[in-house]
Amino acid sequence: MSQKINQKEINQTVWKACDTFRGIIDPSQYKDYILTMLFLKYISDVNKEKRADYLQKYNGDATRTDRALKMERFQVPEHCSFDYLFDNRSEANVGELINIALADLEEANREKLSSEDGSGIFRNIDFNSSNLGDVKDKNTRLKNLLGDFAELDLSPSHLEREDVIGNAYEYLIANFAGDAGKKAGEFFTPSEVSTLLAKLTKSKEGARICDPTCGSGSLLIKAGREVGSNNFSLYGQEANGSTWALAVMNMFLHGFDNATIRWGDTIRNPKLKEGDQLMKFDTVVANPPFSLDKWGADMASGDIYNRFWRGVPSKSKGDWAFISHMIETLNETGKAGVVVPHGVLFRGSSEGKIREKTIEDNLLEAVIGLPSNLFFGTGIPAAILVFNKDKGKNTDVLFIDASKHFESGKNQNKLRDTDIAKIVATYDKFHEGILQNGICEDKYSYVATVEEIIENDFNLNIPRYVDTFEEEAAIDIKAVQQEIAKLELDLQNVQKQMNVYLQELID
């Protein structure tokens, strides 16, 4: 048997394939070409291996083999396979051939690769686009791209582990996020933040887990994996069509074929419903766009789902709109975790009223301050809010200031495993009723009573509860005076020496 391919080899090969597009189009665009080709190569290789297995099983009977293949995960018509495209890589219309293959692949797998309104996941990708250069340059690039992926054998029997393809996809998305800068926030939450959110909201077996602003789906997948078994269901919605397509492919590459990922604006047009009502979930996690302008305040007062009964946020900041949606989609024992900018903790007006009502309803469980410069596209520090509909008689709120606990990076800071473990351990102790009111750990964590929060006018600004003031070292006045005297004497000596040199020049 040939040596199995490992994670590092796959990552290196697919990242090398990105050279085809670097400098030609923006990373936020060429990620779609690379990730689509990885997806196509994987399902083609799986299909090819299945065909070989069935032909052997049925002694070369092509009819029985074709019948068996129709029961597999994906249908891959011959002209839609990667091998067909690779064999025709030198054709003058290779871009058109790839487009046709993707369109027909969607048609052959409509239930899996299309949204509920019929739009396919490849609708926004055009391998025949003039953005890839003139005809000659474009064809050369596509030929090179097919050549790069031809080096990979992604058939299941050749993979070191079952999850290497999904991990390669995550690796690419993370690297694209690093290259794409500000635009990356639309499709990627840093892995460490996703891990932290997933652990804080850890779901039980059988849980329904939702991310209403799911991006490429990484956070949703992390939340599912925290269950510890395959007994859970994933649901997501994403407004950006290209990013929705990434999320759909991401689910398949990680083996979550039954995940439900909808395309649409969660606030204006929520798609995750049961009948005329919003679907309810055990766990909701999200990293919504920070302080989104024009989020849909114009329709909030007439919202048929009654999500904004605690108040309508300002037109220019949609943070509490997403939080309100998340809370209303929790079942009676559900828990939600959401990443927010710090303004959510203390801004007044309509946001202040919503925050006040949410606290009075005893839904807020924890406020966790994160280090700055963790997220792509913004250096501002963020916080995590944890809401729990099953707090019972406990009306306290845990505050954690983890802003000083991180690994400093050249372009971006990073939460270490130890930082994540410390936050989660503190939260678990609070959740289990072990921590008492007041300071839990000096300059790190504090348990506030609802009375304290009311005294602070429902302001959740973390420094109001976690005292992070660092006293300056005491100044030794006598030593400073001595140092000044010494410096003055040194200066006098230097001036005398300069006068000597000047006199020598005059003479």
C-alpha positions in Angstrom: 0.0 0.0 0.0 1.3 3.5 -0.8 2.2 5.8 2.1 -0.8 7.7 3.4 -0.9 11.5 3.0 -0.9 13.5 6.2 -2.2 16.8 7.2 1.0 18.8 6.6 1.4 17.5 3.1 -2.1 18.4 2.1 -1.8 21.8 3.7 1.4 22.5 1.9 0.1 21.4 -1.5 -3.2 23.5 -1.4 -1.4 26.5 -0.1 1.1 26.2 -2.9 -1.8 26.2 -5.3 -2.7 29.7 -4.1 0.4 31.0 -5.9 -1.7 30.6 -9.1 -3.8 33.6 -8.1 -1.5 35.7 -5.9 -1.1 39.2 -7.2 -3.8 38.7 -9.8 -7.0 39.0 -7.7 -7.7 39.7 -4.0 -7.3 36.9 -1.5 -10.9 37.4 -0.4 -11.8 36.4 -4.0 -9.3 33.7 -4.9 -10.1 31.7 -1.7 -13.3 30.7 -3.5 -11.4 29.2 -6.5 -9.0 27.3 -4.2 -11.7 26.0 -1.8 -14.0 25.0 -4.6 -11.2 23.0 -6.4 -10.4 21.3 -3.1 -14.0 20.3 -2.6 -14.3 19.1 -6.2 -11.1 17.1 -6.0 -12.2 15.4 -2.7 -15.6 14.3 -3.9 -14.2 13.2 -7.2 -11.5 11.0 -5.5 -14.1 9.6 -3.1 -16.4 8.7 -6.0 -13.5 7.2 -8.0 -12.5 4.9 -5.1 -16.1 3.9 -4.5 -16.5 3.0 -8.2 -13.4 0.8 -8.0 -14.7 -0.9 -4.9 -18.0 -1.6 -6.4 -16.5 -2.9 -9.7 -14.4 -5.3 -7.7 -17.4 -6.4 -5.6 -19.6 -6.9 -8.6 -16.9 -8.6 -10.8 -16.7 -5.7 -13.2 -20.5 -5.3 -13.7 -20.8 -1.6 -14.7 -24.6 -1.6 -14.5 -24.7 -2.8 -10.9 -21.8 -0.5 -10.0 -23.7 2.6 -11.4 -26.8 1.6 -9.5 -24.8 1.3 -6.2 -23.1 4.7 -6.8 -26.5 6.4 -7.0 -26.9 5.6 -3.3 -23.6 7.4 -2.3 -23.2 10.8 -0.8 -22.6 12.6 -4.1 -23.4 12.0 -7.7 -20.4 12.9 -9.9 -21.2 12.8 -13.6 -18.1 11.9 -15.7 -17.6 15.3 -17.2 -17.9 16.9 -13.7 -15.1 14.9 -12.2 -11.7 16.4 -11.5 -10.0 13.8 -13.6 -12.0 14.8 -16.7 -11.1 18.4 -16.2 -7.5 17.6 -15.6 -7.4 15.5 -18.8 -8.8 18.5 -20.7 -6.6 21.1 -18.9 -5.0 22.2 -22.2 -8.3 22.9 -24.0 -8.8 26.5 -25.1 -12.1 26.7 -23.2 -11.0 25.0 -20.0 -12.6 27.8 -17.9 -15.9 27.1 -19.5 -15.5 23.4 -19.0 -15.0 23.9 -15.3 -18.0 26.1 -15.1 -20.2 23.5 -16.8 -18.8 20.8 -14.6 -19.8 22.8 -11.4 -23.2 23.7 -12.7 -24.0 20.1 -13.6 -22.6 18.8 -10.4 -25.0 21.1 -8.6 -27.9 19.8 -10.7 -27.0 16.2 -10.0 -26.9 17.0 -6.2 -29.6 19.6 -6.0 -30.8 18.8 -2.5 -27.3 19.0 -1.1 -25.7 21.8 -3.1 -28.5 24.3 -3.4 -30.3 26.6 -1.1 -34.0 26.4 -0.5 -34.7 28.9 -3.2 -32.7 26.9 -5.7 -29.4 28.9 -5.8 -26.4 26.7 -6.1 -23.2 26.9 -4.0 -21.1 27.7 -7.1 -23.3 30.5 -8.3 -20.8 33.2 -7.4 -17.7 31.5 -8.8 -16.6 31.9 -12.5 -13.6 30.1 -13.7 -14.0 31.7 -17.1 -13.9 35.3 -15.7 -11.8 37.9 -17.4 -10.6 38.8 -13.8 -8.2 35.9 -14.1 -6.4 37.6 -17.0 -6.6 37.5 -20.8 -7.5 34.2 -22.4 -3.9 32.9 -22.7 -2.9 33.9 -19.1 -6.2 32.6 -17.7 -5.9 29.2 -19.4 -2.3 28.9 -18.1 -3.4 29.7 -14.6 -6.2 27.2 -14.7 -3.9 24.5 -16.1 -1.5 25.1 -13.3 -4.3 25.0 -10.7 -5.5 21.6 -12.0 -1.9 20.4 -12.1 -1.3 21.4 -8.4 -4.4 19.5 -7.2 -3.6 16.5 -9.4 -0.7 15.9 -7.1 -3.1 15.1 -4.2 -4.8 11.7 -3.8 -7.7 12.5 -1.5 -9.4 9.1 -1.7 -10.4 7.9 1.8 -8.0 4.9 1.8 -5.1 7.3 1.1 -5.8 9.7 3.9 -4.0 9.4 7.2 -7.1 10.4 9.2 -10.7 11.0 8.3 -10.7 14.7 9.2 -7.6 15.8 7.2 -9.7 17.3 4.4 -11.9 19.3 6.7 -8.8 20.4 8.6 -7.1 21.4 5.3 -10.2 23.5 4.5 -10.0 25.2 7.9 -6.3 25.7 7.4 -6.9 27.5 4.1 -9.7 29.6 5.5 -7.5 30.7 8.4 -4.7 31.6 6.1 -7.0 33.4 3.7 -8.3 35.4 6.7 -4.7 36.5 7.5 -4.2 37.7 3.9 -7.7 39.2 3.4 -7.3 41.6 6.4 -10.4 43.6 7.2 -12.7 41.6 4.8 -11.8 38.4 6.7 -14.2 39.1 9.5 -17.1 38.3 7.1 -16.2 34.6 7.0 -13.8 33.7 9.8 -13.6 33.7 13.6 -10.1 33.0 15.0 -9.9 29.3 16.0 -9.0 30.0 19.6 -12.1 32.3 20.1 -14.3 29.6 18.5 -12.9 27.0 20.8 -13.5 29.3 23.8 -17.1 30.0 22.8 -17.7 26.3 22.2 -16.4 25.3 25.6 -18.3 28.0 27.4 -21.6 26.9 25.9 -20.8 23.1 25.8 -23.8 21.3 24.5 -25.2 18.0 25.7 -25.9 15.0 23.6 -28.9 15.4 21.3 -28.5 19.2 21.3 -29.7 21.5 18.5 -26.8 24.0 17.9 -27.2 27.1 15.9 -25.0 30.0 14.6 -27.3 32.7 13.1 -24.3 34.5 11.5 -22.3 31.4 10.7 -19.7 32.7 8.2 -17.8 29.7 6.9 -19.1 27.5 9.7 -16.0 27.0 11.8 -17.5 28.1 15.0 -20.6 25.9 14.5 -18.4 22.9 13.9 -16.3 23.6 17.0 -19.5 23.9 19.1 -20.7 20.5 17.7 -17.4 18.8 18.5 -17.7 19.8 22.1 -20.6 17.4 22.5 -18.2 14.5 22.5 -20.3 12.3 20.2 -22.1 12.6 16.9 -25.5 12.9 18.6 -26.3 16.6 17.8 -27.6 18.7 14.9 -26.1 21.8 13.4 -28.0 24.8 12.0 -26.7 28.0 10.6 -27.6 31.1 8.5 -25.3 33.4 6.6 -26.2 36.6 4.7 -23.2 36.6 2.2 -23.8 34.2 -0.7 -20.1 33.3 -1.2 -19.6 32.7 2.5 -22.7 30.7 2.7 -21.3 28.4 -0.1 -18.1 28.0 1.9 -20.1 27.0 5.0 -22.0 24.4 3.0 -18.8 22.9 1.6 -17.2 23.1 5.0 -19.9 21.0 6.6 -19.6 18.2 3.9 -15.8 18.1 4.2 -16.1 17.6 8.0 -18.7 14.9 7.5 -21.7 16.9 8.8 -23.9 16.0 5.8 -27.1 16.7 7.8 -26.2 20.2 8.8 -28.8 22.8 7.8 -27.2 26.0 6.5 -29.5 28.7 5.1 -28.6 31.7 3.0 -30.2 35.0 4.0 -30.2 38.0 6.3 -31.0 36.6 9.8 -32.5 39.8 11.1 -34.6 40.7 8.1 -35.4 37.2 6.9 -34.7 34.4 9.4 -34.7 31.1 7.6 -34.5 28.7 10.5 -38.1 28.1 11.3 -40.6 25.5 12.3 -43.9 26.4 10.7 -44.4 30.1 11.2 -42.3 30.3 14.4 -38.6 30.6 14.9 -36.8 27.3 15.5 -35.7 26.8 19.1 -32.2 25.6 20.0 -30.3 24.2 23.0 -27.2 26.2 22.1 -26.7 29.4 20.1 -23.2 30.8 19.3 -22.3 33.7 17.1 -19.7 36.3 16.2 -22.0 38.8 14.5 -20.6 41.9 12.6 -19.6 44.5 15.2 -22.0 47.5 15.5 -23.6 46.8 12.1 -25.1 49.9 10.5 -28.5 49.6 8.7 -29.1 46.2 10.2 -32.9 46.4 9.8 -34.3 48.8 12.4 -36.9 49.9 9.9 -38.7 46.6 10.1 -38.0 45.8 13.8 -41.1 47.4 15.2 -43.3 45.3 13.0 -41.2 42.1 13.5 -43.7 39.2 13.2 -41.4 37.0 15.4 -41.6 39.6 18.3 -37.8 39.4 18.8 -37.5 43.1 19.9 -40.1 43.3 22.6 -37.4 44.4 25.1 -36.6 47.4 22.8 -35.3 48.3 19.3 -31.6 49.0 19.1 -30.3 52.2 17.4 -30.3 52.2 13.6 -26.5 52.4 13.4 -25.6 49.6 15.8 -27.1 46.2 15.4 -25.3 44.4 18.2 -28.3 44.0 20.5 -30.5 43.1 17.5 -28.4 40.0 17.0 -28.4 39.3 20.7 -32.2 39.7 20.9 -32.6 37.3 18.0 -30.3 34.7 19.7 -32.1 34.9 23.0 -35.5 34.5 21.4 -34.3 31.3 19.6 -33.2 29.6 22.8 -35.4 26.9 24.2 -36.4 27.0 27.9 -33.1 25.6 29.1 -30.9 27.0 26.3 -27.6 28.8 26.5 -26.1 31.4 24.1 -22.5 32.8 23.7 -21.8 35.8 21.6 -18.8 38.0 20.7 -19.5 41.7 21.1 -17.6 45.0 21.1 -17.3 46.6 24.5 -19.8 49.3 23.7 -22.5 46.8 24.1 -21.7 46.7 27.8 -22.3 50.3 28.6 -23.9 52.3 25.7 -27.1 54.0 26.8 -30.4 55.0 25.2 -32.3 52.1 23.6 -29.3 49.7 24.1 -29.3 50.5 27.8 -33.0 49.8 28.1 -32.6 46.4 26.4 -29.6 45.6 28.6 -31.6 46.5 31.7 -34.5 44.3 30.7 -32.3 41.4 29.9 -30.6 41.6 33.3 -33.9 41.9 35.1 -35.0 38.8 33.3 -32.0 37.0 34.8 -30.6 35.9 31.4 -27.1 37.2 31.6 -24.6 34.7 33.2 -21.1 36.0 32.3 -19.2 38.9 30.8 -15.7 38.0 29.7 -13.2 40.6 28.4 -10.8 39.4 25.7 -7.4 40.8 24.7 -7.2 43.3 21.9 -6.1 42.5 18.4 -7.5 39.0 18.3 -9.8 39.4 15.4 -9.1 40.0 11.7 -9.9 43.5 10.5 -10.1 45.2 13.8 -7.6 45.7 16.7 -10.3 46.7 19.2 -10.8 44.4 22.2 -14.0 42.4 22.3 -16.0 40.6 25.0 -18.0 37.4 25.2 -21.5 37.5 26.8 -23.0 34.2 28.0 -26.8 34.1 28.4 -28.5 31.2 30.1 -32.3 30.6 30.3 -31.8 28.1 33.1 -30.0 30.2 35.7 -32.6 29.3 38.3 -32.4 31.3 41.5 -28.9 32.4 40.9 -29.1 36.1 39.9 -25.4 36.8 40.1 -23.2 37.6 37.1 -19.6 36.5 36.6 -17.1 39.1 35.3 -13.7 38.0 33.9 -11.0 40.3 32.6 -8.8 38.1 30.4 -7.4 41.1 28.5 -3.9 40.6 29.8 -3.7 36.9 29.2 -2.5 36.1 25.6 0.4 35.4 23.4 1.6 38.4 21.5 1.9 38.0 17.7 3.5 40.1 15.0 0.1 40.9 13.2 -2.3 39.4 15.7 -2.5 38.3 19.3 -3.6 34.8 20.2 -5.3 33.1 23.1 -3.1 30.2 24.4 -4.6 26.9 25.5 -3.8 27.9 29.1 -5.7 31.2 28.7 -8.7 29.4 27.4 -8.5 26.7 30.2 -8.3 29.5 32.8 -11.4 31.3 31.5 -13.4 28.0 31.2 -12.4 26.7 34.6 -13.5 30.0 36.3 -16.8 30.0 34.4 -17.4 26.3 35.3 -16.8 27.0 39.0 -19.3 29.9 38.9 -21.8 27.8 36.9 -21.6 25.1 39.5 -22.1 27.6 42.4 -18.6 27.2 43.8 -17.7 30.9 43.6 -19.0 33.4 46.1 -19.9 37.0 45.6 -17.1 39.5 45.3 -13.5 39.1 44.2 -12.7 35.5 43.0 -9.2 36.2 41.7 -7.5 39.5 42.2 -7.4 41.6 39.0 -9.1 38.7 37.0 -12.5 37.7 38.1 -15.4 39.0 40.2 -19.0 37.7 40.9 -21.4 40.6 41.0 -24.9 40.6 42.6 -27.8 41.9 40.6 -28.0 44.7 43.2 -24.5 45.8 42.4 -25.3 45.9 38.7 -28.5 47.9 39.4 -26.4 50.4 41.5 -24.2 50.8 38.5 -27.2 51.6 36.4 -27.0 48.3 34.5 -23.5 49.3 33.2 -21.5 46.1 32.5 -18.2 47.8 31.9 -15.7 45.3 33.2 -13.4 47.7 35.2 -16.4 48.6 37.3 -16.3 45.1 38.8 -12.8 43.7 38.2 -10.2 46.1 39.7 -7.2 46.0 37.3 -5.5 49.1 38.7 -1.8 48.7 39.0 -0.1 50.8 41.6 3.0 52.5 40.4 6.2 51.7 42.2 7.0 54.1 45.0 9.5 56.8 44.1 12.7 57.1 46.2 12.9 61.0 46.3 16.3 61.0 48.0 17.8 58.6 45.4 16.3 60.7 42.6 17.9 63.9 44.1 21.2 62.2 44.2 21.0 61.1 40.6 20.1 64.6 39.5 23.1 66.0 41.4 25.4 63.4 39.7 24.0 64.3 36.3 24.5 68.0 36.9 28.1 67.4 37.9 28.7 65.2 34.8 27.2 68.0 32.7 29.6 70.6 34.2 32.6 68.3 33.5 31.5 67.9 29.9 31.1 71.6 29.5 34.6 72.3 30.9 36.0 69.7 28.5 34.2 71.3 25.5 35.6 74.7 26.5 39.1 73.3 26.4 38.5 71.8 22.9 37.1 75.1 21.7 40.0 77.1 23.0 42.4 74.7 21.3 40.6 75.4 18.0 40.8 79.2 18.5 44.6 79.1 19.3 
